[in-house]
């Protein structure tokens, strides 16, 4: 399998994301204002199309620059509980706060 462009797998907020420069991703809420940028140094894997490097568990010397586009909330998840024959029904909804970020660059130090 060959890759045409460079990408990295990063870990943030307990989740892993496969990112390329220019990608826009939704991630767990980051307490930053829109148009501010930050760096994630937990890079698990990096590939430039020819060579692939896998960390054990994290690669040193790599980081990914991200720019916050906006704060938002994810789609609603419905939580419905019911105990049959006991007239017990509870319906709740939850919307997880998310941050929409754009990957600006993958930095090799």
N, C-alpha and C positions, 0 to 999 in steps of 0.2 A: 504494500500500500504506500503510495507516494503522496506527499502533501505539497501543494503548490505554494503555500505561504507559511509564514511563521505564526505559531500559536503557543499558548501556555495554559497550564491547568493551575488555577489558584484556589486557595482555601480562605474563606472569610465567613464569619458568622456561623461556623459549623457546617457550611455547605461548600461544595467544590463547583467551579465554573471553568469551562473551556473557553478561552477568550482569544480574539485576534484584534490587532489594532483597528479601530473604527467600529467595533461591535458596541451595541447598546444592550445592557442587561439589567434585569430587575434583581436586586439583592435585598437582604434584610436591612432594616433601617440603620442608617449611619447618621449621626447627629452633626450634619454639616449643612451649610447654606448652599442654595443653588449657585452654580458657576464656580464653586470652590473645588480644589483638586486635592487628592491624597494618594498615597502609595501603599500597595500591598506587597509585603516582602515574603509572604508564605507561598512560594512557587513550588509546586509539586513536580511538574514536568514541563519541559521546554523542547520545542522542535522548530528548526528553521527551514525545513523542507528537505535537507540532506542529512542532518545529524539530529538525533534525539537524545536528550539527557533526562534521566529519571532520578529524582531525589530519594534519599533514605532517611526521613520522609521528606525533608525540605532541601531544595537546592540553594546553596549560598552563592551570592553574587548576582542574583536575578531579582528583579522587582517589576511590578506592573503599575503604571500611572493611570489613575482613574479620575474622571471629572464628573461631579454631581450635576445632573440635568434638572431633576425635580424630586420633591418628596411626594409620595402618593400612598394609596391604600390598595391592596390586592382585591381580587374578586371575593364576594361574600361566600363563606362556608356556612352551611346550615347544620346545626346540631339539633337533632330531634331525639327525644327520649320518650319511651312509652312502656308502661307496665300493663300488660293486657288484663282485662277484667278487674281493674282497680281504678278506673277513671283517672289515670295519671298520664298526662301528655305535657311535655315541655318543648317549646321550640325557641331556640336561640340562634343568633347569627353572629359571625365574627369576621372582621376584615383586618388582616394583618398589615401593619404599616411597612411600606417598602420604600426603597430609594432607587430611582432610575439613574444609572451611571453609564458613561461612555468611556470606552477604553481608548486612551490617547496614545500610549506607547508601552512597549515592552523593553525594559532597560537591562542591559548586560553590563555589569560593572567590572 
